Amino acid sequence: MNVGLYSLKNMTAMEIGKLSRIIQKIFPINDIYVYSENTPKQRISRREGLKKIIQDYNKEKVDLIVFEKLSSLGSDACIKGEALELLMKEKVKFFVIQENIDSTLEIGKQQIKMLTLIGEQQKEMNEQRNRTSNIDSREMKNVFLYARVGNQNQLS
């Protein structure tokens, strides 16, 4: 089995060796391919390393994608949820070491579903906060405009 190891940071040889030993205890491994990028807050559409590992999975260069921990998918629940949705949409087999999430097991699928729901809720909350912020900004402009016009009328 060939494993693709994905990380949001450049890993040292020692870190890769440590993770390789952990992975070998769980899965029979032939080769490990390392994919990394330093973009924890970057949109999923701009994650070249993630795109590349999925392409290699689809080309059968790697049989399984492994993440050290969920934070390897992103810095917040919204981005993690989007990454998990993408992996499930592409029907990628993956494993998250620290949280012991296996996308091929029913319990893993339930965990992933829960995490994507949390991500969707976070996205909705962010959008609502943005809409509220925009409304507040417009209302504040109206208040300042009214105050300025009111002051000019008093001076006349």
LOPA-968052 format. One record per atom (N, C-alpha, C, O): atom name; residue in one letter; x, y, z. Coordinates in pm, whole numbers. Layout:
BEGIN
+----+----+--------+--------+--------+
| at | aa |      x |      y |      z |
+----+----+--------+--------+--------+
| CA |  a |      X |      Y |      Z |
...
+----+----+--------+--------+--------+
***
This chain:
BEGIN
+----+----+--------+--------+--------+
| at | aa |      x |      y |      z |
+----+----+--------+--------+--------+
|  N |  m |     85 |   -118 |      0 |
| CA |  m |      0 |      0 |      0 |
|  C |  m |     89 |    124 |      0 |
|  O |  m |    184 |    133 |     78 |
|  N |  n |     58 |    218 |    -88 |
| CA |  n |    127 |    346 |    -92 |
|  C |  n |     42 |    450 |    -19 |
|  O |  n |    -79 |    461 |    -42 |
|  N |  v |    106 |    525 |     68 |
| CA |  v |     36 |    621 |    152 |
|  C |  v |     82 |    762 |    117 |
|  O |  v |    201 |    787 |    101 |
|  N |  g |    -14 |    852 |    105 |
| CA |  g |     15 |    994 |     89 |
|  C |  g |     -4 |   1061 |    224 |
|  O |  g |   -112 |   1055 |    282 |
|  N |  l |    101 |   1125 |    274 |
| CA |  l |     96 |   1193 |    403 |
|  C |  l |     86 |   1342 |    375 |
|  O |  l |    174 |   1401 |    313 |
|  N |  y |    -23 |   1404 |    423 |
| CA |  y |    -48 |   1546 |    396 |
|  C |  y |    -31 |   1627 |    523 |
|  O |  y |    -76 |   1586 |    631 |
|  N |  s |     34 |   1743 |    509 |
| CA |  s |     55 |   1830 |    623 |
|  C |  s |     48 |   1975 |    580 |
|  O |  s |     77 |   2008 |    465 |
|  N |  l |      9 |   2061 |    672 |
| CA |  l |      7 |   2205 |    645 |
|  C |  l |    138 |   2273 |    684 |
|  O |  l |    145 |   2395 |    691 |
|  N |  k |    239 |   2194 |    710 |
| CA |  k |    370 |   2250 |    739 |
|  C |  k |    475 |   2159 |    676 |
|  O |  k |    451 |   2041 |    652 |
|  N |  n |    591 |   2215 |    650 |
| CA |  n |    701 |   2134 |    600 |
|  C |  n |    753 |   2051 |    717 |
|  O |  n |    791 |   2105 |    821 |
|  N |  m |    755 |   1920 |    699 |
| CA |  m |    796 |   1831 |    807 |
|  C |  m |    944 |   1796 |    794 |
|  O |  m |    998 |   1786 |    684 |
|  N |  t |   1007 |   1778 |    907 |
| CA |  t |   1146 |   1736 |    908 |
|  C |  t |   1151 |   1585 |    883 |
|  O |  t |   1050 |   1515 |    893 |
|  N |  a |   1269 |   1537 |    850 |
| CA |  a |   1287 |   1393 |    827 |
|  C |  a |   1251 |   1315 |    954 |
|  O |  a |   1198 |   1204 |    947 |
|  N |  m |   1281 |   1372 |   1069 |
| CA |  m |   1251 |   1305 |   1196 |
|  C |  m |   1099 |   1294 |   1216 |
|  O |  m |   1049 |   1191 |   1259 |
|  N |  e |   1027 |   1401 |   1185 |
| CA |  e |    881 |   1399 |   1198 |
|  C |  e |    819 |   1296 |   1101 |
|  O |  e |    729 |   1222 |   1139 |
|  N |  i |    869 |   1294 |    979 |
| CA |  i |    819 |   1198 |    880 |
|  C |  i |    848 |   1056 |    925 |
|  O |  i |    763 |    968 |    913 |
|  N |  g |    969 |   1032 |    978 |
| CA |  g |   1005 |    899 |   1028 |
|  C |  g |    914 |    855 |   1142 |
|  O |  g |    869 |    741 |   1146 |
|  N |  k |    887 |    947 |   1235 |
| CA |  k |    799 |    916 |   1348 |
|  C |  k |    659 |    880 |   1299 |
|  O |  k |    601 |    780 |   1342 |
|  N |  l |    604 |    961 |   1208 |
| CA |  l |    471 |    933 |   1154 |
|  C |  l |    470 |    804 |   1073 |
|  O |  l |    372 |    730 |   1076 |
|  N |  s |    577 |    777 |   1001 |
| CA |  s |    586 |    653 |    922 |
|  C |  s |    576 |    530 |   1012 |
|  O |  s |    507 |    434 |    980 |
|  N |  r |    646 |    536 |   1125 |
| CA |  r |    641 |    423 |   1220 |
|  C |  r |    500 |    404 |   1276 |
|  O |  r |    454 |    291 |   1293 |
|  N |  i |    432 |    514 |   1305 |
| CA |  i |    294 |    507 |   1355 |
|  C |  i |    203 |    446 |   1248 |
|  O |  i |    123 |    357 |   1275 |
|  N |  i |    218 |    496 |   1125 |
| CA |  i |    133 |    449 |   1015 |
|  C |  i |    158 |    301 |    988 |
|  O |  i |     64 |    226 |    963 |
|  N |  q |    285 |    257 |    995 |
| CA |  q |    318 |    116 |    969 |
|  C |  q |    258 |     22 |   1073 |
|  O |  q |    236 |    -96 |   1044 |
|  N |  k |    231 |     73 |   1191 |
| CA |  k |    165 |    -10 |   1293 |
|  C |  k |     18 |    -32 |   1260 |
|  O |  k |    -43 |   -128 |   1306 |
|  N |  i |    -39 |     57 |   1179 |
| CA |  i |   -181 |     51 |   1147 |
|  C |  i |   -206 |    -10 |   1009 |
|  O |  i |   -299 |    -88 |    991 |
|  N |  f |   -122 |     25 |    912 |
| CA |  f |   -141 |    -18 |    773 |
|  C |  f |    -13 |    -79 |    717 |
|  O |  f |     97 |    -37 |    754 |
|  N |  p |    -27 |   -179 |    629 |
| CA |  p |     93 |   -231 |    561 |
|  C |  p |    136 |   -130 |    453 |
|  O |  p |     58 |    -99 |    363 |
|  N |  i |    258 |    -79 |    462 |
| CA |  i |    303 |     28 |    375 |
|  C |  i |    417 |    -16 |    285 |
|  O |  i |    510 |    -84 |    328 |
|  N |  n |    408 |     23 |    157 |
| CA |  n |    522 |      9 |     66 |
|  C |  n |    601 |    139 |     65 |
|  O |  n |    720 |    142 |     98 |
|  N |  d |    533 |    248 |     26 |
| CA |  d |    598 |    378 |     16 |
|  C |  d |    510 |    486 |     79 |
|  O |  d |    388 |    474 |     86 |
|  N |  i |    578 |    593 |    125 |
| CA |  i |    506 |    710 |    176 |
|  C |  i |    548 |    829 |     91 |
|  O |  i |    666 |    857 |     73 |
|  N |  y |    447 |    899 |     41 |
| CA |  y |    470 |   1023 |    -35 |
|  C |  y |    422 |   1138 |     52 |
|  O |  y |    312 |   1134 |    107 |
|  N |  v |    506 |   1239 |     64 |
| CA |  v |    475 |   1352 |    153 |
|  C |  v |    430 |   1471 |     69 |
|  O |  v |    495 |   1511 |    -28 |
|  N |  y |    315 |   1528 |    110 |
| CA |  y |    259 |   1646 |     46 |
|  C |  y |    243 |   1751 |    155 |
|  O |  y |    179 |   1725 |    258 |
|  N |  s |    299 |   1868 |    134 |
| CA |  s |    284 |   1970 |    238 |
|  C |  s |    269 |   2107 |    175 |
|  O |  s |    308 |   2131 |     61 |
|  N |  e |    211 |   2196 |    252 |
| CA |  e |    197 |   2336 |    215 |
|  C |  e |    176 |   2415 |    342 |
|  O |  e |    134 |   2361 |    444 |
|  N |  n |    206 |   2542 |    337 |
| CA |  n |    195 |   2626 |    456 |
|  C |  n |     80 |   2724 |    438 |
|  O |  n |    102 |   2845 |    425 |
|  N |  t |    -43 |   2671 |    437 |
| CA |  t |   -159 |   2756 |    410 |
|  C |  t |   -278 |   2720 |    499 |
|  O |  t |   -384 |   2688 |    446 |
|  N |  p |   -264 |   2723 |    632 |
| CA |  p |   -374 |   2679 |    718 |
|  C |  p |   -502 |   2759 |    704 |
|  O |  p |   -610 |   2707 |    731 |
|  N |  k |   -493 |   2885 |    662 |
| CA |  k |   -614 |   2967 |    650 |
|  C |  k |   -655 |   2985 |    504 |
|  O |  k |   -753 |   3053 |    475 |
|  N |  q |   -581 |   2924 |    414 |
| CA |  q |   -609 |   2937 |    271 |
|  C |  q |   -735 |   2861 |    233 |
|  O |  q |   -763 |   2753 |    287 |
|  N |  r |   -811 |   2916 |    142 |
| CA |  r |   -929 |   2848 |     91 |
|  C |  r |   -889 |   2713 |     32 |
|  O |  r |   -777 |   2695 |    -15 |
|  N |  i |   -983 |   2619 |     35 |
| CA |  i |   -958 |   2486 |    -18 |
|  C |  i |   -923 |   2493 |   -166 |
|  O |  i |   -839 |   2417 |   -214 |
|  N |  s |   -987 |   2583 |   -239 |
| CA |  s |   -962 |   2594 |   -383 |
|  C |  s |   -818 |   2634 |   -415 |
|  O |  s |   -773 |   2614 |   -528 |
|  N |  r |   -747 |   2689 |   -319 |
| CA |  r |   -609 |   2733 |   -341 |
|  C |  r |   -506 |   2638 |   -281 |
|  O |  r |   -386 |   2668 |   -283 |
|  N |  r |   -549 |   2527 |   -230 |
| CA |  r |   -458 |   2430 |   -168 |
|  C |  r |   -399 |   2337 |   -273 |
|  O |  r |   -458 |   2233 |   -305 |
|  N |  e |   -285 |   2373 |   -326 |
| CA |  e |   -224 |   2295 |   -434 |
|  C |  e |   -179 |   2158 |   -384 |
|  O |  e |   -191 |   2060 |   -457 |
|  N |  g |   -127 |   2150 |   -262 |
| CA |  g |    -83 |   2021 |   -207 |
|  C |  g |   -200 |   1924 |   -190 |
|  O |  g |   -187 |   1805 |   -219 |
|  N |  l |   -312 |   1975 |   -143 |
| CA |  l |   -431 |   1892 |   -126 |
|  C |  l |   -484 |   1846 |   -262 |
|  O |  l |   -523 |   1731 |   -279 |
|  N |  k |   -486 |   1938 |   -358 |
| CA |  k |   -529 |   1901 |   -493 |
|  C |  k |   -439 |   1791 |   -550 |
|  O |  k |   -487 |   1695 |   -609 |
|  N |  k |   -308 |   1807 |   -531 |
| CA |  k |   -211 |   1712 |   -586 |
|  C |  k |   -226 |   1574 |   -522 |
|  O |  k |   -221 |   1473 |   -593 |
|  N |  i |   -246 |   1568 |   -392 |
| CA |  i |   -260 |   1438 |   -326 |
|  C |  i |   -388 |   1368 |   -371 |
|  O |  i |   -390 |   1246 |   -386 |
|  N |  i |   -495 |   1444 |   -392 |
| CA |  i |   -620 |   1385 |   -441 |
|  C |  i |   -603 |   1336 |   -585 |
|  O |  i |   -652 |   1229 |   -621 |
|  N |  q |   -532 |   1415 |   -666 |
| CA |  q |   -505 |   1371 |   -804 |
|  C |  q |   -424 |   1240 |   -804 |
|  O |  q |   -455 |   1147 |   -879 |
|  N |  d |   -322 |   1234 |   -719 |
| CA |  d |   -240 |   1113 |   -712 |
|  C |  d |   -321 |    995 |   -660 |
|  O |  d |   -297 |    881 |   -700 |
|  N |  y |   -416 |   1021 |   -570 |
| CA |  y |   -504 |    915 |   -523 |
|  C |  y |   -590 |    864 |   -639 |
|  O |  y |   -604 |    744 |   -658 |
|  N |  n |   -646 |    956 |   -715 |
| CA |  n |   -730 |    918 |   -828 |
|  C |  n |   -652 |    846 |   -937 |
|  O |  n |   -707 |    764 |  -1010 |
|  N |  k |   -523 |    877 |   -949 |
| CA |  k |   -435 |    808 |  -1045 |
|  C |  k |   -378 |    678 |   -988 |
|  O |  k |   -302 |    608 |  -1054 |
|  N |  e |   -416 |    648 |   -863 |
| CA |  e |   -374 |    527 |   -792 |
|  C |  e |   -225 |    525 |   -760 |
|  O |  e |   -166 |    418 |   -743 |
|  N |  k |   -163 |    643 |   -752 |
| CA |  k |    -24 |    652 |   -705 |
|  C |  k |    -21 |    627 |   -554 |
|  O |  k |     72 |    565 |   -503 |
|  N |  v |   -124 |    678 |   -484 |
| CA |  v |   -138 |    650 |   -341 |
|  C |  v |   -272 |    579 |   -319 |
|  O |  v |   -371 |    607 |   -387 |
|  N |  d |   -272 |    488 |   -224 |
| CA |  d |   -393 |    409 |   -194 |
|  C |  d |   -471 |    465 |    -76 |
|  O |  d |   -588 |    433 |    -57 |
|  N |  l |   -405 |    547 |      2 |
| CA |  l |   -464 |    600 |    125 |
|  C |  l |   -398 |    734 |    154 |
|  O |  l |   -277 |    750 |    137 |
|  N |  i |   -479 |    831 |    200 |
| CA |  i |   -424 |    959 |    242 |
|  C |  i |   -429 |    963 |    395 |
|  O |  i |   -530 |    930 |    456 |
|  N |  v |   -318 |   1005 |    455 |
| CA |  v |   -309 |   1010 |    600 |
|  C |  v |   -280 |   1153 |    644 |
|  O |  v |   -196 |   1222 |    586 |
|  N |  f |   -352 |   1195 |    747 |
| CA |  f |   -331 |   1324 |    811 |
|  C |  f |   -287 |   1297 |    954 |
|  O |  f |   -341 |   1208 |   1019 |
|  N |  e |   -190 |   1372 |   1002 |
| CA |  e |   -146 |   1353 |   1140 |
|  C |  e |   -258 |   1386 |   1238 |
|  O |  e |   -282 |   1312 |   1334 |
|  N |  k |   -328 |   1497 |   1212 |
| CA |  k |   -439 |   1539 |   1297 |
|  C |  k |   -535 |   1623 |   1216 |
|  O |  k |   -503 |   1667 |   1106 |
|  N |  l |   -653 |   1647 |   1270 |
| CA |  l |   -755 |   1723 |   1197 |
|  C |  l |   -708 |   1864 |   1162 |
|  O |  l |   -747 |   1918 |   1058 |
|  N |  s |   -626 |   1922 |   1245 |
| CA |  s |   -577 |   2057 |   1215 |
|  C |  s |   -492 |   2058 |   1089 |
|  O |  s |   -463 |   2166 |   1035 |
|  N |  s |   -451 |   1941 |   1040 |
| CA |  s |   -380 |   1933 |    912 |
|  C |  s |   -471 |   1974 |    796 |
|  O |  s |   -423 |   2001 |    686 |
|  N |  l |   -601 |   1977 |    820 |
| CA |  l |   -696 |   2014 |    716 |
|  C |  l |   -727 |   2164 |    715 |
|  O |  l |   -780 |   2215 |    617 |
|  N |  g |   -695 |   2233 |    823 |
| CA |  g |   -722 |   2375 |    828 |
|  C |  g |   -728 |   2428 |    969 |
|  O |  g |   -727 |   2353 |   1066 |
|  N |  s |   -733 |   2560 |    977 |
| CA |  s |   -725 |   2624 |   1108 |
|  C |  s |   -860 |   2647 |   1175 |
|  O |  s |   -864 |   2676 |   1294 |
|  N |  d |   -969 |   2634 |   1101 |
| CA |  d |  -1099 |   2651 |   1165 |
|  C |  d |  -1199 |   2546 |   1116 |
|  O |  d |  -1173 |   2475 |   1019 |
|  N |  a |  -1310 |   2538 |   1184 |
| CA |  a |  -1410 |   2433 |   1156 |
|  C |  a |  -1466 |   2444 |   1015 |
|  O |  a |  -1495 |   2343 |    951 |
|  N |  c |  -1480 |   2564 |    966 |
| CA |  c |  -1536 |   2585 |    832 |
|  C |  c |  -1444 |   2526 |    725 |
|  O |  c |  -1489 |   2453 |    637 |
|  N |  i |  -1315 |   2557 |    733 |
| CA |  i |  -1218 |   2506 |    635 |
|  C |  i |  -1204 |   2355 |    648 |
|  O |  i |  -1196 |   2285 |    547 |
|  N |  k |  -1199 |   2304 |    771 |
| CA |  k |  -1190 |   2158 |    791 |
|  C |  k |  -1311 |   2089 |    729 |
|  O |  k |  -1298 |   1987 |    661 |
|  N |  g |  -1429 |   2146 |    752 |
| CA |  g |  -1551 |   2089 |    696 |
|  C |  g |  -1548 |   2085 |    545 |
|  O |  g |  -1588 |   1986 |    484 |
|  N |  e |  -1500 |   2194 |    483 |
| CA |  e |  -1490 |   2198 |    337 |
|  C |  e |  -1392 |   2093 |    286 |
|  O |  e |  -1418 |   2027 |    185 |
|  N |  a |  -1279 |   2077 |    355 |
| CA |  a |  -1180 |   1978 |    314 |
|  C |  a |  -1237 |   1837 |    326 |
|  O |  a |  -1218 |   1754 |    237 |
|  N |  l |  -1306 |   1811 |    436 |
| CA |  l |  -1367 |   1678 |    454 |
|  C |  l |  -1474 |   1651 |    348 |
|  O |  l |  -1483 |   1540 |    296 |
|  N |  e |  -1554 |   1752 |    317 |
| CA |  e |  -1656 |   1737 |    211 |
|  C |  e |  -1590 |   1704 |     78 |
|  O |  e |  -1638 |   1618 |      3 |
|  N |  l |  -1480 |   1773 |     48 |
| CA |  l |  -1409 |   1748 |    -77 |
|  C |  l |  -1357 |   1604 |    -82 |
|  O |  l |  -1371 |   1536 |   -183 |
|  N |  l |  -1297 |   1559 |     27 |
| CA |  l |  -1244 |   1422 |     32 |
|  C |  l |  -1355 |   1319 |     15 |
|  O |  l |  -1338 |   1219 |    -55 |
|  N |  m |  -1469 |   1342 |     80 |
| CA |  m |  -1580 |   1248 |     69 |
|  C |  m |  -1641 |   1252 |    -72 |
|  O |  m |  -1678 |   1148 |   -126 |
|  N |  k |  -1651 |   1370 |   -131 |
| CA |  k |  -1704 |   1384 |   -266 |
|  C |  k |  -1616 |   1309 |   -366 |
|  O |  k |  -1667 |   1246 |   -460 |
|  N |  e |  -1485 |   1315 |   -345 |
| CA |  e |  -1390 |   1247 |   -433 |
|  C |  e |  -1377 |   1098 |   -400 |
|  O |  e |  -1303 |   1025 |   -467 |
|  N |  k |  -1449 |   1053 |   -296 |
| CA |  k |  -1445 |    913 |   -252 |
|  C |  k |  -1304 |    867 |   -217 |
|  O |  k |  -1262 |    757 |   -251 |
|  N |  v |  -1233 |    955 |   -148 |
| CA |  v |  -1095 |    928 |   -107 |
|  C |  v |  -1095 |    850 |     24 |
|  O |  v |  -1170 |    882 |    117 |
|  N |  k |  -1012 |    747 |     32 |
| CA |  k |   -993 |    675 |    158 |
|  C |  k |   -885 |    751 |    235 |
|  O |  k |   -775 |    774 |    184 |
|  N |  f |   -920 |    789 |    358 |
| CA |  f |   -821 |    862 |    438 |
|  C |  f |   -831 |    822 |    585 |
|  O |  f |   -930 |    764 |    630 |
|  N |  f |   -726 |    856 |    656 |
| CA |  f |   -715 |    824 |    798 |
|  C |  f |   -652 |    943 |    869 |
|  O |  f |   -554 |   1000 |    821 |
|  N |  v |   -709 |    980 |    985 |
| CA |  v |   -653 |   1087 |   1068 |
|  C |  v |   -597 |   1021 |   1193 |
|  O |  v |   -671 |    964 |   1273 |
|  N |  i |   -465 |   1028 |   1209 |
| CA |  i |   -396 |    953 |   1315 |
|  C |  i |   -442 |    994 |   1454 |
|  O |  i |   -492 |    911 |   1530 |
|  N |  q |   -427 |   1121 |   1488 |
| CA |  q |   -450 |   1165 |   1626 |
|  C |  q |   -594 |   1142 |   1671 |
|  O |  q |   -616 |   1103 |   1786 |
|  N |  e |   -691 |   1167 |   1584 |
| CA |  e |   -831 |   1150 |   1621 |
|  C |  e |   -885 |   1011 |   1586 |
|  O |  e |  -1000 |    980 |   1615 |
|  N |  n |   -801 |    927 |   1525 |
| CA |  n |   -836 |    790 |   1489 |
|  C |  n |   -965 |    785 |   1404 |
|  O |  n |  -1058 |    710 |   1433 |
|  N |  i |   -967 |    867 |   1299 |
| CA |  i |  -1082 |    872 |   1208 |
|  C |  i |  -1046 |    798 |   1081 |
|  O |  i |   -951 |    834 |   1011 |
|  N |  d |  -1121 |    693 |   1052 |
| CA |  d |  -1100 |    612 |    932 |
|  C |  d |  -1222 |    628 |    842 |
|  O |  d |  -1333 |    588 |    879 |
|  N |  s |  -1201 |    686 |    724 |
| CA |  s |  -1313 |    716 |    635 |
|  C |  s |  -1379 |    591 |    578 |
|  O |  s |  -1486 |    599 |    517 |
|  N |  t |  -1317 |    475 |    596 |
| CA |  t |  -1375 |    351 |    542 |
|  C |  t |  -1467 |    281 |    641 |
|  O |  t |  -1543 |    192 |    603 |
|  N |  l |  -1461 |    321 |    768 |
| CA |  l |  -1545 |    260 |    871 |
|  C |  l |  -1671 |    343 |    894 |
|  O |  l |  -1670 |    464 |    875 |
|  N |  e |  -1779 |    277 |    934 |
| CA |  e |  -1906 |    347 |    957 |
|  C |  e |  -1892 |    454 |   1065 |
|  O |  e |  -1946 |    564 |   1050 |
|  N |  i |  -1821 |    424 |   1172 |
| CA |  i |  -1804 |    523 |   1278 |
|  C |  i |  -1724 |    642 |   1227 |
|  O |  i |  -1751 |    756 |   1265 |
|  N |  g |  -1626 |    617 |   1142 |
| CA |  g |  -1548 |    725 |   1081 |
|  C |  g |  -1635 |    812 |    994 |
|  O |  g |  -1622 |    935 |    995 |
|  N |  k |  -1724 |    751 |    917 |
| CA |  k |  -1814 |    826 |    830 |
|  C |  k |  -1906 |    915 |    914 |
|  O |  k |  -1935 |   1028 |    875 |
|  N |  q |  -1952 |    864 |   1029 |
| CA |  q |  -2037 |    943 |   1118 |
|  C |  q |  -1959 |   1060 |   1178 |
|  O |  q |  -2012 |   1171 |   1190 |
|  N |  q |  -1833 |   1035 |   1217 |
| CA |  q |  -1750 |   1143 |   1270 |
|  C |  q |  -1731 |   1252 |   1164 |
|  O |  q |  -1739 |   1371 |   1194 |
|  N |  i |  -1704 |   1210 |   1042 |
| CA |  i |  -1682 |   1305 |    933 |
|  C |  i |  -1809 |   1385 |    906 |
|  O |  i |  -1803 |   1506 |    885 |
|  N |  k |  -1923 |   1317 |    907 |
| CA |  k |  -2050 |   1385 |    886 |
|  C |  k |  -2072 |   1492 |    992 |
|  O |  k |  -2114 |   1603 |    962 |
|  N |  m |  -2043 |   1458 |   1118 |
| CA |  m |  -2059 |   1553 |   1228 |
|  C |  m |  -1965 |   1673 |   1210 |
|  O |  m |  -2004 |   1787 |   1232 |
|  N |  l |  -1841 |   1645 |   1171 |
| CA |  l |  -1744 |   1753 |   1152 |
|  C |  l |  -1782 |   1845 |   1035 |
|  O |  l |  -1762 |   1966 |   1043 |
|  N |  t |  -1838 |   1788 |    929 |
| CA |  t |  -1881 |   1872 |    816 |
|  C |  t |  -2002 |   1957 |    856 |
|  O |  t |  -2014 |   2071 |    812 |
|  N |  l |  -2090 |   1901 |    939 |
| CA |  l |  -2204 |   1980 |    988 |
|  C |  l |  -2157 |   2097 |   1075 |
|  O |  l |  -2209 |   2207 |   1065 |
|  N |  i |  -2059 |   2071 |   1159 |
| CA |  i |  -2002 |   2179 |   1242 |
|  C |  i |  -1941 |   2285 |   1152 |
|  O |  i |  -1957 |   2405 |   1178 |
|  N |  g |  -1872 |   2243 |   1047 |
| CA |  g |  -1814 |   2337 |    952 |
|  C |  g |  -1919 |   2421 |    883 |
|  O |  g |  -1901 |   2541 |    864 |
|  N |  e |  -2030 |   2357 |    844 |
| CA |  e |  -2140 |   2430 |    779 |
|  C |  e |  -2201 |   2532 |    875 |
|  O |  e |  -2232 |   2644 |    835 |
|  N |  q |  -2218 |   2492 |   1002 |
| CA |  q |  -2272 |   2586 |   1100 |
|  C |  q |  -2179 |   2704 |   1119 |
|  O |  q |  -2224 |   2818 |   1130 |
|  N |  q |  -2048 |   2677 |   1124 |
| CA |  q |  -1950 |   2784 |   1139 |
|  C |  q |  -1956 |   2879 |   1020 |
|  O |  q |  -1948 |   3001 |   1036 |
|  N |  k |  -1971 |   2823 |    900 |
| CA |  k |  -1980 |   2905 |    780 |
|  C |  k |  -2105 |   2994 |    785 |
|  O |  k |  -2098 |   3112 |    752 |
|  N |  e |  -2218 |   2937 |    825 |
| CA |  e |  -2342 |   3015 |    837 |
|  C |  e |  -2327 |   3127 |    940 |
|  O |  e |  -2372 |   3239 |    918 |
|  N |  m |  -2263 |   3096 |   1053 |
| CA |  m |  -2242 |   3198 |   1156 |
|  C |  m |  -2152 |   3310 |   1103 |
|  O |  m |  -2178 |   3427 |   1129 |
|  N |  n |  -2047 |   3273 |   1028 |
| CA |  n |  -1958 |   3374 |    970 |
|  C |  n |  -2033 |   3463 |    872 |
|  O |  n |  -2017 |   3585 |    873 |
|  N |  e |  -2117 |   3401 |    787 |
| CA |  e |  -2194 |   3478 |    690 |
|  C |  e |  -2294 |   3570 |    759 |
|  O |  e |  -2312 |   3685 |    719 |
|  N |  q |  -2358 |   3519 |    864 |
| CA |  q |  -2454 |   3602 |    938 |
|  C |  q |  -2383 |   3719 |   1006 |
|  O |  q |  -2434 |   3830 |   1007 |
|  N |  r |  -2265 |   3693 |   1061 |
| CA |  r |  -2188 |   3800 |   1126 |
|  C |  r |  -2149 |   3905 |   1022 |
|  O |  r |  -2152 |   4025 |   1051 |
|  N |  n |  -2111 |   3861 |    902 |
| CA |  n |  -2075 |   3956 |    796 |
|  C |  n |  -2195 |   4039 |    754 |
|  O |  n |  -2184 |   4161 |    736 |
|  N |  r |  -2312 |   3974 |    738 |
| CA |  r |  -2432 |   4048 |    701 |
|  C |  r |  -2467 |   4150 |    809 |
|  O |  r |  -2499 |   4264 |    778 |
|  N |  t |  -2461 |   4109 |    934 |
| CA |  t |  -2493 |   4199 |   1046 |
|  C |  t |  -2395 |   4314 |   1050 |
|  O |  t |  -2434 |   4428 |   1073 |
|  N |  s |  -2269 |   4285 |   1028 |
| CA |  s |  -2166 |   4389 |   1028 |
|  C |  s |  -2191 |   4489 |    917 |
|  O |  s |  -2176 |   4610 |    937 |
|  N |  n |  -2230 |   4441 |    799 |
| CA |  n |  -2260 |   4532 |    687 |
|  C |  n |  -2380 |   4619 |    718 |
|  O |  n |  -2380 |   4739 |    687 |
|  N |  i |  -2482 |   4561 |    780 |
| CA |  i |  -2601 |   4639 |    817 |
|  C |  i |  -2563 |   4744 |    920 |
|  O |  i |  -2603 |   4860 |    907 |
|  N |  d |  -2486 |   4706 |   1021 |
| CA |  d |  -2443 |   4800 |   1124 |
|  C |  d |  -2364 |   4914 |   1062 |
|  O |  d |  -2381 |   5029 |   1102 |
|  N |  s |  -2277 |   4884 |    965 |
| CA |  s |  -2196 |   4987 |    900 |
|  C |  s |  -2285 |   5086 |    826 |
|  O |  s |  -2264 |   5207 |    835 |
|  N |  r |  -2385 |   5035 |    753 |
| CA |  r |  -2476 |   5124 |    679 |
|  C |  r |  -2557 |   5209 |    777 |
|  O |  r |  -2576 |   5329 |    753 |
|  N |  e |  -2603 |   5149 |    886 |
| CA |  e |  -2682 |   5225 |    983 |
|  C |  e |  -2597 |   5335 |   1048 |
|  O |  e |  -2645 |   5446 |   1070 |
|  N |  m |  -2471 |   5303 |   1077 |
| CA |  m |  -2382 |   5402 |   1137 |
|  C |  m |  -2358 |   5518 |   1040 |
|  O |  m |  -2353 |   5634 |   1082 |
|  N |  k |  -2342 |   5489 |    911 |
| CA |  k |  -2324 |   5595 |    812 |
|  C |  k |  -2447 |   5684 |    809 |
|  O |  k |  -2435 |   5807 |    801 |
|  N |  n |  -2566 |   5624 |    816 |
| CA |  n |  -2689 |   5702 |    817 |
|  C |  n |  -2698 |   5790 |    941 |
|  O |  n |  -2742 |   5905 |    933 |
|  N |  v |  -2656 |   5738 |   1055 |
| CA |  v |  -2658 |   5816 |   1180 |
|  C |  v |  -2565 |   5935 |   1168 |
|  O |  v |  -2601 |   6047 |   1205 |
|  N |  f |  -2442 |   5911 |   1115 |
| CA |  f |  -2347 |   6021 |   1100 |
|  C |  f |  -2396 |   6124 |    999 |
|  O |  f |  -2380 |   6244 |   1019 |
|  N |  l |  -2455 |   6076 |    891 |
| CA |  l |  -2508 |   6166 |    788 |
|  C |  l |  -2621 |   6250 |    848 |
|  O |  l |  -2628 |   6371 |    825 |
|  N |  y |  -2710 |   6186 |    923 |
| CA |  y |  -2822 |   6256 |    987 |
|  C |  y |  -2769 |   6360 |   1087 |
|  O |  y |  -2819 |   6472 |   1094 |
|  N |  a |  -2668 |   6320 |   1163 |
| CA |  a |  -2612 |   6412 |   1262 |
|  C |  a |  -2548 |   6531 |   1194 |
|  O |  a |  -2563 |   6644 |   1241 |
|  N |  r |  -2477 |   6508 |   1083 |
| CA |  r |  -2411 |   6617 |   1011 |
|  C |  r |  -2516 |   6712 |    952 |
|  O |  r |  -2503 |   6834 |    964 |
|  N |  v |  -2619 |   6657 |    889 |
| CA |  v |  -2725 |   6739 |    831 |
|  C |  v |  -2798 |   6815 |    941 |
|  O |  v |  -2831 |   6932 |    924 |
|  N |  g |  -2823 |   6749 |   1054 |
| CA |  g |  -2891 |   6813 |   1167 |
|  C |  g |  -2810 |   6929 |   1221 |
|  O |  g |  -2867 |   7034 |   1252 |
|  N |  n |  -2678 |   6913 |   1234 |
| CA |  n |  -2592 |   7020 |   1283 |
|  C |  n |  -2589 |   7138 |   1186 |
|  O |  n |  -2589 |   7253 |   1230 |
|  N |  q |  -2588 |   7111 |   1057 |
| CA |  q |  -2588 |   7219 |    959 |
|  C |  q |  -2720 |   7297 |    964 |
|  O |  q |  -2721 |   7419 |    950 |
|  N |  n |  -2832 |   7226 |    986 |
| CA |  n |  -2962 |   7294 |    995 |
|  C |  n |  -2968 |   7382 |   1119 |
|  O |  n |  -3030 |   7488 |   1117 |
|  N |  q |  -2904 |   7337 |   1229 |
| CA |  q |  -2905 |   7417 |   1351 |
|  C |  q |  -2823 |   7543 |   1336 |
|  O |  q |  -2855 |   7646 |   1394 |
|  N |  l |  -2715 |   7535 |   1256 |
| CA |  l |  -2629 |   7652 |   1235 |
|  C |  l |  -2695 |   7757 |   1146 |
|  O |  l |  -2657 |   7874 |   1153 |
|  N |  s |  -2789 |   7720 |   1066 |
| CA |  s |  -2853 |   7813 |    971 |
|  C |  s |  -2952 |   7903 |   1038 |
|  O |  s |  -3014 |   7987 |    972 |
+----+----+--------+--------+--------+
***
